[in-house]
Amino acid sequence: LIIKEVRQETADSVSLVFDVPEKLQTTYQFLPGQNLTLKTTLNGAEVRRSYSICSEPQDNELRVAIKKVEGGVFSNYANEQLKAGDRAAMQRIWDRYIELLLVLARRKFGAAHRADLIPWET
């Protein structure tokens, strides 16, 4: 998805608003407390981080806040380099059904991660 807005919330945190295309609106509906996982490649290594959605469903926007953490690979990248218009890879919003699938997959196969079950959008 395309980053629509990067807002400096505090000296060490930003929030990102994503432009969710009309055709993906239902895919990215969420409830309070849900999160999404962002993915990028930095210095040749894939980096994934999960962030809580900080907007409310009635806000009609998908927003996450990212606080800069000392030594934090993704948090520093987000705070220092991301800008409106950048494309972000993210997994669809995590929900309880996926959690149940993971529990069942772990029982059957011994190991499973949500990254194996939820498709990525860019």
C-alpha positions in Angstrom: 0.0 0.0 0.0 1.0 3.6 -0.5 1.8 5.8 2.5 -0.6 8.7 2.3 0.7 10.7 5.2 3.7 10.7 7.6 2.9 12.8 10.7 5.5 13.7 13.2 3.6 12.9 16.5 6.4 13.6 18.9 10.2 14.2 18.7 10.7 10.4 18.5 7.6 9.0 16.9 5.7 9.2 13.6 2.3 7.9 12.5 1.7 6.5 9.0 -1.6 6.7 7.2 -2.0 4.2 4.3 -4.0 4.8 1.1 -6.3 1.8 0.9 -7.7 1.4 -2.6 -11.4 1.0 -3.0 -11.0 -2.6 -4.0 -9.2 -3.4 -0.8 -11.4 -1.5 1.7 -13.1 -4.7 3.0 -9.7 -6.5 3.3 -8.4 -3.7 5.5 -11.4 -3.3 7.8 -10.4 -3.6 11.4 -11.5 -3.6 15.0 -9.9 -1.7 17.8 -6.8 -3.6 19.1 -5.9 -5.2 15.9 -2.4 -4.8 14.3 -0.7 -5.2 11.0 2.8 -6.2 10.1 5.0 -4.0 7.9 7.9 -5.5 5.9 10.9 -4.0 4.2 14.5 -4.9 3.2 17.3 -2.9 4.9 20.9 -3.6 4.2 20.0 -6.8 2.4 18.0 -8.3 5.2 14.2 -8.6 5.4 12.8 -6.8 8.4 9.2 -7.3 9.7 7.6 -5.4 12.5 4.0 -5.5 13.9 2.3 -2.3 15.0 -1.1 -1.7 16.6 -3.6 0.2 14.5 -4.1 3.5 16.3 -7.0 4.9 14.3 -10.6 4.1 15.0 -12.7 2.2 12.4 -15.0 5.2 12.0 -12.0 7.4 11.2 -12.0 5.9 7.7 -8.2 5.7 7.7 -5.6 3.0 8.5 -3.0 4.5 10.8 -0.1 3.1 12.8 2.2 4.9 15.2 5.9 4.0 15.3 8.1 5.2 18.2 11.8 5.4 17.5 13.7 2.8 19.6 17.4 3.0 20.3 19.0 0.5 17.9 15.6 -0.3 16.4 16.1 -1.2 12.8 12.6 -0.6 11.5 11.6 2.1 13.9 14.6 4.3 13.0 14.0 3.7 9.3 10.3 4.7 9.6 11.1 7.8 11.7 14.0 9.0 9.5 13.3 7.8 6.0 9.7 7.0 5.2 7.7 9.7 3.4 4.3 10.2 1.8 4.2 8.4 -1.5 6.4 5.5 -0.4 5.1 2.0 -1.0 4.9 -0.2 2.1 4.5 -4.0 2.1 2.2 -5.2 4.8 0.3 -8.3 5.8 -3.5 -8.2 5.9 -4.8 -7.4 9.3 -4.3 -10.0 11.9 -7.6 -11.5 13.3 -8.8 -14.2 15.6 -9.5 -16.6 12.7 -5.9 -16.6 11.6 -4.9 -17.1 15.2 -7.1 -20.3 15.3 -5.6 -21.5 12.0 -2.1 -21.1 13.5 -3.0 -23.1 16.6 -4.4 -25.9 14.4 -1.4 -25.8 12.0 1.1 -25.9 15.0 -0.7 -29.0 16.3 -0.7 -30.7 12.9 2.7 -29.7 11.6 4.6 -28.7 14.6 5.3 -25.1 13.6 3.6 -22.3 11.7 3.8 -18.6 11.6 1.2 -16.1 10.6 3.5 -14.9 7.8 3.0 -18.3 6.2 -0.8 -17.9 6.2 -1.5 -14.2 5.5 -0.8 -12.8 2.1 1.3 -9.6 1.7 0.1 -6.5 0.0 2.3 -3.8 -1.5 
